C-alpha cells in the first residue's frame, strides 16, 4: 500500500499572476518507509504536468517498491509556464525539491528526467555538484534539442524560424512569439508556443541543451532508458537500456538502483504535516484516446453515504493549480462527502488554446459515469468561474436522477456579452471576423485569435475554440442555460470578484425559473479564487446541502 499527497514547495502562489504560479508537486510514498531505498525526484517532459496518468502509474509502482517518488511541480509546466521558461528555471525548481528532502533528513536522492526533463536533471547536477545525488535516470532523452527539432521539421523551416521569417514566428503583445507543433512519440505532438527569446534558450544552435555534451561532464552514475536519439557516451558510469516489450521503466530503474553504492543505514521520515493527502488519483480514457485524471478524496464513510462532489475548474485551471478544492475537500470529507477534482481537455493554457466548449460536457460525462460505477448515487456538481457554465450545460444535456444539485463558485457572466463589453464592440467584432474567416478557409485549428501571451486578461485561442467559447452563437451564456436547469442551485461569490457583482447573481437567480431552489451566499472581501474563504465556503455548502 502507498500514500499519495499534494505538496506545495513554493509559497504565496495566489499572490502571483496565474502563469507564474508553480503548481503542487505530487508525492507517492510507501505506508512503511524502506530505509534502504533512496528518494526520487522526477522532472516531467515538455507540455506536461506532474500528474499525467503515465507519471502517476510510474510513481505508484516505484512507491510500491519502497521509494519516495516526488513528481515535481515546476515553473515550466504545461504551456502557461513553458511559454516564458528558460532551462535554468528547471534547475531552480529541482533545487527546491532537493532542499525539501534534505530538510527531512534524506541524503540519498535520485534525479529522474523524462524527455526534455532529462536536460534539467543533468544541468542541475553539473551546476550544483551535489554529493547527495546518488544517480540520475534519463527516460527517452534527446541527444541535442536543436538537432532533433531540425531533423523533425527540416533544415529550411528551422533556419527560417531562426531568421524570424517563417509563418511560425508571430507578433505578440510584447515582442515575437513562435507557435507550431512537432510530431513526437506515437500520435503525440509537442506544442512550441513560446516567446521567441524563450524558444531560443531551448531550441537554437547556441542553446546549452545538448545532452551528450552534458553527459561528458557528469561523474554521477547515469542510466539512459530508450533514448530518442543516439547518445554519445565516453563514461564507464553511464548505462543505456532500450526497453523491450517485457520490460517496464520501474523494473529497470529498481534493478539499476539496487546496484548503486548507497548508504543503506541512512534513515529519513517525510513531514506529512506539510502535505495534503489524496486518497486516489483516478484516470478515464477519452474518445480521442487521451487519459484525463481526477484527484479523489474519499473514505469508507463517503461510500456509505454515497455522496460525492465533482468539481470543475475555471478556464485554464488544472486539478493542482490552486489549493481551493483541496482545502474544501477536507471539510466535505469530515461531513461524509467525497470530492473529485477533474482534469478536462481544456485544462491549462495549452488545453484552453485548442479545446472547444462542447468538449467539457463530454469530459464531465466520463467522470460521472466512472463515479456511478464506483457506487455513488448522489452527485453534486461544482464549478468555479467558467466551470460553472460547463456544469450547467452538462446538466441540461445529460439530465439524470443521480445529479442532485449544483454549486457555483464565482459563476461567469455570459461569455460573448462580457467580452464585447470588456474589449469594446469594434475590437470584439474584429476578432469575430478573424475567427470566422479562418474557419471558412479551413483553418479552424490553425493560428491564434488574440495576441500572446494575453489580450485584455484572455489567453489566445484557435479559431474554432474561440468561436465555441466567445462567439455570439456560443452556448456559453449562463443567463440562458440556468433557465433550463431543473435541480437545486447554490451560487457563492464575493465583493472582490472582478467578473461579478451582487446584481448579476440576483439576475441569475431570477432566471432560474425551473430550479426548485436557488440560493446565493455573498462574501464581503472575497475574490474570484476564494483565497482565505475556502473553508468558510465549504461549510456554507454543507449547511445548504442539509436543506435539500
C-alpha positions as CSV (number, residue, x, y, z in Angstrom):
1,X,0.0,0.0,0.0
2,X,1.1,3.6,-0.7
3,X,0.2,7.1,0.2
4,X,-0.4,9.9,-2.3
5,X,-0.3,13.6,-1.3
6,X,0.0,17.1,-2.8
7,X,3.0,19.2,-1.6
8,X,3.3,22.9,-2.2
9,X,7.0,23.6,-2.2
10,X,6.8,27.2,-3.2
11,X,4.9,29.7,-1.1
12,X,2.4,32.5,-1.6
13,X,1.4,31.2,-5.0
14,X,-2.0,33.0,-5.0
15,X,-0.2,36.4,-4.8
16,X,1.4,35.7,-8.2
17,X,-0.1,36.0,-11.8
18,X,-1.7,32.7,-12.9
19,X,1.0,31.9,-15.4
20,X,3.8,32.3,-12.8
21,X,2.2,30.1,-10.1
22,X,4.2,27.0,-9.5
23,X,1.8,24.1,-9.0
24,X,1.8,21.5,-6.3
25,X,4.1,18.5,-6.5
26,X,2.7,15.1,-6.2
27,X,4.3,12.7,-3.7
28,X,3.9,8.9,-3.8
29,X,5.4,7.1,-0.8
30,X,5.1,3.8,1.0
31,X,3.0,3.5,4.1
32,X,6.0,2.0,5.8
33,X,9.3,3.6,4.8
34,X,12.0,1.3,3.5
35,X,15.2,3.0,4.8
36,X,17.4,1.2,2.2
37,X,15.7,3.0,-0.7
38,X,16.6,6.5,-1.9
39,X,14.1,9.2,-2.7
40,X,13.4,10.0,-6.4
41,X,12.7,13.5,-7.8
42,X,11.0,13.3,-11.2
43,X,11.0,16.1,-13.8
44,X,8.4,15.9,-16.5
45,X,8.6,16.4,-20.3
46,X,7.5,19.3,-22.5
47,X,3.8,20.4,-22.4
48,X,3.2,18.1,-19.4
49,X,2.1,18.5,-15.8
50,X,3.3,16.4,-12.8
51,X,0.0,14.5,-12.6
52,X,-0.3,12.8,-16.0
53,X,-1.7,9.2,-16.0
54,X,1.7,7.7,-17.0
55,X,3.6,9.7,-14.4
56,X,1.1,8.6,-11.7
57,X,1.4,5.0,-12.7
58,X,5.2,5.2,-12.5
59,X,5.1,6.9,-9.2
60,X,2.7,4.3,-7.7
61,X,4.8,1.4,-8.9
62,X,8.1,2.8,-7.5
63,X,6.4,3.7,-4.2
64,X,5.1,0.1,-4.1
65,X,8.8,-1.0,-4.4
66,X,9.7,1.2,-1.4
67,X,10.8,4.5,-3.0
68,X,9.6,8.0,-2.1
69,X,8.7,9.5,-5.5
70,X,8.1,13.2,-6.0
71,X,6.7,14.3,-9.3
72,X,7.9,17.9,-9.2
73,X,5.6,20.9,-9.8
74,X,7.7,23.3,-11.9
75,X,7.6,26.7,-13.5
76,X,7.8,25.1,-17.0
77,X,4.6,23.0,-16.6
78,X,2.1,22.9,-19.4
79,X,2.1,25.8,-21.8
80,X,1.4,28.5,-19.2
81,X,4.9,28.1,-17.8
82,X,6.7,26.8,-20.8
83,X,5.8,30.0,-22.8
84,X,8.3,32.1,-20.9
85,X,10.6,29.4,-19.3
86,X,14.3,29.1,-19.8
87,X,16.3,25.9,-18.9
88,X,17.7,27.4,-15.7
89,X,14.1,27.5,-14.3
90,X,14.2,23.7,-14.1
91,X,17.4,23.9,-12.1
92,X,15.8,26.2,-9.6
93,X,12.8,24.0,-9.3
94,X,14.8,20.9,-8.7
95,X,16.8,22.6,-6.0
96,X,13.6,23.4,-4.2
97,X,12.7,19.7,-4.2
98,X,16.2,18.7,-3.1
99,X,16.2,21.2,-0.2
100,X,12.8,19.8,0.9
101,X,14.2,16.3,1.0
102,X,17.4,17.3,2.8
103,X,15.3,19.2,5.3
104,X,13.5,15.9,6.0
105,X,16.8,14.1,6.6
106,X,17.1,12.5,3.2
107,X,20.6,12.4,1.7
108,X,20.2,9.5,-0.8
109,X,18.5,11.1,-3.8
110,X,17.9,10.0,-7.4
111,X,17.1,12.5,-10.1
112,X,14.8,11.3,-12.9
113,X,14.0,13.3,-16.0
114,X,11.8,12.4,-18.9
115,X,12.2,13.8,-22.4
116,X,13.2,17.4,-22.0
117,X,13.1,16.9,-18.2
118,X,16.3,14.8,-18.7
119,X,18.1,18.0,-19.7
120,X,17.1,19.7,-16.4
121,X,18.3,17.0,-14.1
122,X,21.7,16.9,-15.8
123,X,22.0,20.7,-15.7
124,X,21.2,20.6,-12.0
125,X,23.9,18.2,-11.1
126,X,26.5,19.9,-13.3
127,X,25.6,23.2,-11.6
128,X,25.4,22.1,-8.0
129,X,27.8,19.1,-7.9
130,X,25.6,17.7,-5.1
131,X,27.1,14.7,-3.3
132,X,23.6,13.6,-2.1
133,X,22.6,12.9,-5.7
134,X,23.5,9.2,-6.0
135,X,22.3,8.5,-9.5
136,X,20.5,10.1,-12.5
137,X,17.8,8.4,-14.6
138,X,17.0,9.7,-18.1
139,X,13.8,8.4,-19.8
140,X,13.7,8.9,-23.6
141,X,16.4,11.6,-23.5
142,X,17.4,13.7,-26.6
143,X,21.0,13.9,-27.9
144,X,20.5,17.6,-28.8
145,X,17.3,19.6,-28.8
146,X,18.1,21.8,-31.8
147,X,19.4,18.8,-33.8
148,X,16.2,16.8,-33.0
149,X,14.0,19.7,-34.0
150,X,15.9,20.4,-37.2
151,X,15.5,16.8,-38.2
152,X,11.8,16.8,-37.4
153,X,10.8,20.0,-39.3
154,X,13.5,20.2,-41.9
155,X,16.6,22.5,-42.1
156,X,14.9,25.0,-44.3
157,X,12.0,25.6,-42.0
158,X,14.2,25.5,-38.9
159,X,16.5,28.2,-40.4
160,X,13.5,30.3,-41.4
161,X,12.4,30.3,-37.8
162,X,15.8,31.3,-36.6
163,X,15.8,34.2,-39.1
164,X,12.3,35.2,-38.0
165,X,11.0,34.9,-41.5
166,X,8.8,31.8,-41.0
167,X,5.0,31.9,-40.6
168,X,5.5,30.2,-37.2
169,X,7.0,33.4,-35.9
170,X,4.2,35.8,-34.9
171,X,3.7,39.2,-33.4
172,X,2.8,39.1,-29.7
173,X,1.8,42.0,-27.4
174,X,5.4,42.3,-26.3
175,X,7.8,41.0,-28.9
176,X,7.8,38.0,-31.1
177,X,6.4,34.5,-30.4
178,X,6.6,31.1,-32.0
179,X,3.5,28.9,-32.5
180,X,3.7,25.5,-34.2
181,X,3.5,21.7,-33.5
182,X,6.1,19.0,-34.0
183,X,5.4,15.2,-34.2
184,X,6.8,13.5,-31.2
185,X,6.1,10.0,-29.8
186,X,3.4,7.8,-31.3
187,X,0.4,10.1,-32.1
188,X,1.6,12.8,-29.7
189,X,2.9,16.2,-30.8
190,X,4.9,18.9,-29.0
191,X,3.4,22.3,-29.0
192,X,6.0,25.1,-29.4
193,X,4.1,28.1,-28.1
194,X,6.7,30.4,-26.5
195,X,8.1,33.9,-26.6
196,X,10.8,34.0,-29.2
197,X,13.5,34.6,-26.6
198,X,12.3,31.6,-24.6
199,X,12.3,29.4,-27.7
200,X,15.9,30.4,-28.5
201,X,17.0,29.4,-25.0
202,X,15.9,25.8,-25.6
203,X,16.0,25.1,-29.4
204,X,18.6,27.3,-31.0
205,X,22.1,26.1,-32.1
206,X,23.6,28.2,-29.3
207,X,21.4,26.9,-26.6
208,X,23.1,24.8,-23.9
209,X,20.7,21.9,-24.5
210,X,22.9,19.2,-25.9
211,X,22.5,16.2,-23.5
212,X,25.5,14.3,-24.9
213,X,27.8,17.3,-24.0
214,X,26.4,17.4,-20.5
215,X,26.9,13.6,-20.0
216,X,30.6,14.0,-20.9
217,X,31.0,16.2,-17.8
218,X,28.9,14.2,-15.3
219,X,30.6,12.0,-12.8
220,X,27.4,10.8,-11.1
221,X,26.1,7.3,-12.3
222,X,23.6,7.7,-15.2
223,X,21.0,5.3,-16.6
224,X,19.5,6.3,-20.0
225,X,16.3,4.5,-21.0
226,X,15.2,4.2,-24.6
227,X,16.9,7.4,-25.9
228,X,15.1,9.3,-28.7
229,X,18.4,9.8,-30.5
230,X,21.8,8.1,-30.3
231,X,23.5,9.2,-27.1
232,X,27.3,9.7,-27.3
233,X,29.0,8.0,-24.3
234,X,32.5,8.2,-23.0
235,X,31.9,7.4,-19.4
236,X,32.0,4.0,-17.8
237,X,29.4,5.0,-15.2
238,X,26.7,5.6,-17.9
239,X,24.4,2.8,-19.0
240,X,21.9,2.7,-21.8
241,X,18.9,0.3,-21.8
242,X,16.4,0.1,-24.6
243,X,13.2,-1.3,-23.2
244,X,11.8,-4.4,-24.9
245,X,8.1,-5.4,-24.7
246,X,8.5,-7.3,-21.5
247,X,10.3,-4.6,-19.6
248,X,8.9,-1.6,-17.7
249,X,10.6,1.6,-16.6
250,X,10.0,0.9,-12.9
251,X,11.5,-2.6,-13.0
252,X,14.6,-1.5,-14.9
253,X,15.1,1.5,-12.6
254,X,14.7,-0.6,-9.5
255,X,17.2,-3.1,-10.8
256,X,19.8,-0.4,-11.6
257,X,19.3,1.5,-8.4
258,X,19.9,-1.7,-6.4
259,X,23.4,-1.9,-7.9
260,X,24.4,1.7,-6.8
261,X,26.6,2.3,-3.8
262,X,24.1,3.9,-1.4
263,X,24.4,4.2,2.3
264,X,21.7,1.8,3.4
265,X,21.9,2.8,7.0
266,X,20.5,6.3,6.3
267,X,17.1,7.0,7.6
268,X,14.6,9.7,6.9
269,X,10.9,10.4,7.5
270,X,8.8,12.9,5.5
271,X,7.0,15.5,7.5
272,X,3.4,14.7,6.4
273,X,2.0,17.7,8.1
274,X,3.2,19.8,5.1
275,X,1.2,17.6,2.7
276,X,-2.3,17.5,1.5
277,X,-3.3,13.8,1.4
278,X,-5.2,12.4,-1.6
279,X,-6.9,9.1,-1.4
280,X,-6.5,8.2,-5.1
281,X,-5.7,9.6,-8.5
282,X,-8.1,8.1,-11.0
283,X,-7.9,8.1,-14.8
284,X,-10.5,8.0,-17.6
285,X,-9.9,7.4,-21.3
286,X,-11.5,9.8,-23.8
287,X,-12.8,9.1,-27.3
288,X,-9.6,10.6,-28.8
289,X,-7.5,8.1,-26.6
290,X,-6.3,10.7,-24.1
291,X,-6.1,9.9,-20.4
292,X,-7.6,12.5,-18.1
293,X,-7.0,12.3,-14.3
294,X,-9.1,13.2,-11.3
295,X,-7.9,13.8,-7.7
296,X,-10.2,11.8,-5.4
297,X,-10.8,12.4,-1.7
298,X,-12.9,9.7,0.0
299,X,-13.1,7.3,2.9
300,X,-15.4,4.5,3.9
301,X,-18.0,6.9,5.3
302,X,-18.4,8.5,1.9
303,X,-19.0,5.1,0.4
304,X,-21.7,4.5,2.9
305,X,-23.2,8.0,2.4
306,X,-22.8,7.5,-1.4
307,X,-22.5,11.3,-1.9
308,X,-19.7,13.0,-3.9
309,X,-18.8,16.5,-5.1
310,X,-17.4,16.6,-8.7
311,X,-15.5,19.9,-9.1
312,X,-14.8,21.6,-12.5
313,X,-12.1,24.3,-12.5
314,X,-12.1,27.6,-14.4
315,X,-11.0,28.3,-17.9
316,X,-7.3,27.4,-17.7
317,X,-7.3,25.7,-14.3
318,X,-5.8,22.3,-13.6
319,X,-6.5,19.9,-10.7
320,X,-3.4,21.2,-8.9
321,X,-3.4,24.9,-9.9
322,X,-4.7,26.3,-6.6
323,X,-5.4,24.9,-3.1
324,X,-9.2,25.9,-3.2
325,X,-10.6,22.4,-3.7
326,X,-8.0,20.6,-1.6
327,X,-8.9,22.8,1.4
328,X,-12.6,22.4,0.7
329,X,-12.3,18.6,0.3
330,X,-11.1,18.3,3.9
331,X,-14.4,19.9,5.1
332,X,-16.5,17.8,2.8
333,X,-14.7,14.6,3.9
334,X,-15.5,15.4,7.5
335,X,-19.1,15.6,6.5
336,X,-19.1,12.2,4.7
337,X,-18.9,13.7,1.3
338,X,-16.2,12.7,-1.2
339,X,-14.6,15.1,-3.6
340,X,-13.3,14.6,-7.2
341,X,-11.4,17.4,-8.9
342,X,-11.2,16.6,-12.6
343,X,-9.0,17.4,-15.5
344,X,-10.5,18.4,-18.8
345,X,-9.2,18.7,-22.4
346,X,-9.1,22.4,-21.8
347,X,-7.1,22.3,-18.5
348,X,-4.1,24.5,-18.7
349,X,-3.2,27.1,-21.3
350,X,-2.4,24.5,-23.9
351,X,-5.8,22.8,-23.4
352,X,-7.6,26.1,-23.3
353,X,-5.9,27.2,-26.5
354,X,-7.3,24.4,-28.5
355,X,-10.4,22.9,-26.8
356,X,-13.9,23.7,-27.9
357,X,-16.5,24.4,-25.2
358,X,-18.6,21.3,-26.0
359,X,-15.6,19.1,-25.0
360,X,-16.2,20.0,-21.4
361,X,-19.6,18.2,-21.5
362,X,-18.0,15.0,-22.9
363,X,-15.2,15.1,-20.3
364,X,-17.6,15.6,-17.3
365,X,-19.8,12.8,-18.5
366,X,-16.8,10.4,-18.5
367,X,-16.1,11.1,-14.8
368,X,-19.8,11.0,-13.9
369,X,-20.0,7.5,-15.4
370,X,-16.9,6.5,-13.6
371,X,-18.3,7.6,-10.3
372,X,-21.7,5.9,-10.8
373,X,-19.8,2.6,-11.5
374,X,-18.0,3.2,-8.2
375,X,-21.3,3.1,-6.4
376,X,-22.1,6.7,-5.7
377,X,-25.7,7.6,-6.1
378,X,-25.8,11.3,-5.0
379,X,-23.7,13.6,-7.2
380,X,-23.3,17.3,-6.6
381,X,-21.7,19.2,-9.5
382,X,-19.5,22.0,-8.5
383,X,-18.0,24.6,-10.9
384,X,-15.6,27.6,-10.4
385,X,-15.6,30.5,-12.8
386,X,-16.1,29.3,-16.3
387,X,-16.5,25.8,-14.9
388,X,-19.9,27.0,-13.6
389,X,-21.1,27.3,-17.2
390,X,-19.7,23.8,-18.0
391,X,-21.7,22.1,-15.2
392,X,-24.9,23.8,-16.2
393,X,-24.5,22.8,-19.8
394,X,-23.8,19.2,-18.7
395,X,-26.9,19.1,-16.5
396,X,-29.1,20.4,-19.3
397,X,-27.7,18.0,-21.9
398,X,-27.5,15.0,-19.5
399,X,-30.3,15.2,-17.0
400,X,-30.1,12.3,-14.6
401,X,-31.7,11.5,-11.2
402,X,-28.3,10.9,-9.6
403,X,-27.3,14.6,-10.2
404,X,-28.9,16.1,-7.1
405,X,-27.7,19.7,-7.1
406,X,-25.1,22.1,-8.4
407,X,-22.8,24.6,-6.7
408,X,-21.3,27.6,-8.4
409,X,-18.2,29.4,-7.1
410,X,-17.9,32.9,-8.8
411,X,-20.0,32.0,-11.9
412,X,-19.0,33.8,-15.0
413,X,-21.1,36.3,-17.0
414,X,-22.4,35.4,-20.4
415,X,-19.2,34.9,-22.4
416,X,-19.9,36.8,-25.6
417,X,-21.7,39.6,-23.8
418,X,-18.9,40.1,-21.3
419,X,-16.2,40.0,-23.9
420,X,-17.9,42.6,-26.0
421,X,-18.2,45.0,-23.1
422,X,-14.7,44.2,-21.9
423,X,-13.0,44.8,-25.3
424,X,-15.5,47.2,-26.9
425,X,-17.7,46.2,-29.8
426,X,-15.1,47.2,-32.5
427,X,-12.3,45.0,-31.1
428,X,-14.7,42.2,-30.4
429,X,-16.1,42.3,-34.0
430,X,-12.6,42.3,-35.4
431,X,-11.7,39.1,-33.5
432,X,-15.0,37.6,-34.5
433,X,-14.4,38.3,-38.2
434,X,-10.9,36.9,-38.0
435,X,-12.1,33.7,-36.4
436,X,-15.0,33.3,-38.9
437,X,-12.7,33.8,-41.9
438,X,-10.2,31.2,-40.6
439,X,-13.0,28.6,-40.3
440,X,-14.3,29.5,-43.8
441,X,-10.8,28.9,-45.1
442,X,-10.4,25.5,-43.5
443,X,-8.0,26.8,-40.8
444,X,-10.3,26.4,-37.8
445,X,-7.5,24.8,-35.8
446,X,-4.6,26.9,-37.0
447,X,-3.4,30.3,-36.0
448,X,-4.4,32.4,-33.0
449,X,-7.4,34.7,-32.2
450,X,-5.7,37.3,-30.0
451,X,-2.1,38.1,-29.4
452,X,0.1,36.1,-27.0
453,X,0.6,36.0,-24.1
454,X,-2.7,37.8,-23.2
455,X,-5.2,40.1,-24.8
456,X,-7.1,42.0,-22.1
457,X,-6.9,39.2,-19.5
458,X,-7.6,36.5,-22.1
459,X,-5.1,33.9,-23.4
460,X,-5.5,33.4,-27.2
461,X,-7.4,30.6,-28.8
462,X,-7.5,28.6,-32.1
463,X,-10.3,30.0,-34.3
464,X,-12.8,27.1,-33.7
465,X,-12.2,27.1,-29.9
466,X,-12.6,30.9,-29.8
467,X,-16.0,30.8,-31.5
468,X,-17.2,28.0,-29.3
469,X,-16.5,30.0,-26.1
470,X,-16.8,33.6,-27.2
471,X,-18.7,33.7,-30.4
472,X,-22.2,35.3,-30.4
473,X,-23.8,31.9,-31.0
474,X,-21.7,30.0,-28.4
475,X,-23.6,28.0,-25.8
476,X,-21.8,29.8,-23.0
477,X,-24.5,32.2,-21.7
478,X,-25.2,31.3,-18.1
479,X,-28.3,33.5,-18.1
480,X,-29.9,31.3,-20.8
481,X,-28.7,27.9,-19.6
482,X,-29.7,28.5,-16.0
483,X,-33.3,28.8,-17.0
484,X,-33.2,25.2,-18.2
485,X,-31.7,23.7,-15.0
486,X,-34.2,21.6,-13.0
487,X,-32.2,20.9,-9.8
488,X,-31.3,23.0,-6.8
489,X,-28.7,25.7,-7.4
490,X,-26.3,27.4,-5.0
491,X,-24.2,30.4,-6.1
492,X,-21.3,31.7,-4.0
493,X,-19.4,34.9,-4.8
494,X,-17.7,37.9,-3.2
495,X,-17.4,41.7,-3.5
496,X,-13.8,41.5,-4.8
497,X,-14.7,39.3,-7.8
498,X,-13.7,41.1,-11.0
499,X,-16.4,39.3,-13.1
500,X,-19.5,39.7,-10.9
501,X,-21.4,41.9,-8.6
502,X,-24.4,41.2,-6.4
503,X,-26.9,42.4,-9.0
504,X,-25.5,39.9,-11.5
505,X,-26.2,37.0,-9.2
506,X,-29.7,38.3,-8.4
507,X,-30.3,38.3,-12.2
508,X,-29.1,34.7,-12.5
509,X,-31.3,33.7,-9.6
510,X,-34.4,35.3,-11.2
511,X,-33.6,33.5,-14.4
512,X,-33.5,30.0,-12.7
513,X,-37.2,29.6,-13.3
514,X,-37.2,25.8,-13.4
515,X,-35.0,25.2,-10.4
516,X,-36.9,24.1,-7.2
517,X,-34.4,26.0,-5.0
518,X,-31.9,28.8,-5.9
519,X,-29.8,30.5,-3.2
520,X,-27.0,33.0,-3.1
521,X,-24.2,33.3,-0.5
522,X,-22.3,36.6,-0.7
523,X,-18.9,37.3,1.0
524,X,-17.6,40.8,1.6
525,X,-13.9,40.9,0.6
526,X,-13.8,37.6,-1.3
527,X,-12.1,37.5,-4.7
528,X,-12.5,35.2,-7.7
529,X,-10.3,32.4,-6.4
530,X,-11.8,32.4,-2.9
531,X,-8.4,32.8,-1.2
532,X,-8.8,32.7,2.6
533,X,-12.5,31.9,2.2
534,X,-12.1,28.2,1.3
535,X,-13.2,26.5,4.5
536,X,-15.9,29.0,5.3
537,X,-17.4,28.5,1.8
538,X,-17.2,24.7,2.2
539,X,-19.0,24.8,5.5
540,X,-21.7,27.0,3.9
541,X,-22.1,24.5,1.1
542,X,-22.5,21.7,3.7
543,X,-25.2,23.6,5.5
544,X,-27.0,24.4,2.3
545,X,-27.0,20.7,1.2
546,X,-28.7,19.8,4.5
547,X,-31.7,21.8,3.3
548,X,-32.3,19.5,0.3
